[in-house]
Amino acid sequence: MRHVREAIAATPDIARNLLALGDGSIEGLKGHHVTEAARAGDVVALAALVVLHQLFQHAKLQAY
């Protein structure tokens, strides 16, 4: 969720829809909200998931 929080902090106006899925605050946002927003095409949620995917890929490569 750190990357989601950073993306929201960097683009609060764009993240308004994503925040609305929780209680309107970053603290109220849960993982399932990010997934729901990404499925709906929310650019902030999608960007956060791309970063997360890249981190997992990097960690996976480091494990071998």
Buried (B, 14 or more C-beta within 10 A) or exposed (E): BEBBBBBBEEBEEBBEBBBEBBEEEBEEBBEEBBEBBBEEEBBBBBBBBEBBEEEEEEEEEEEE
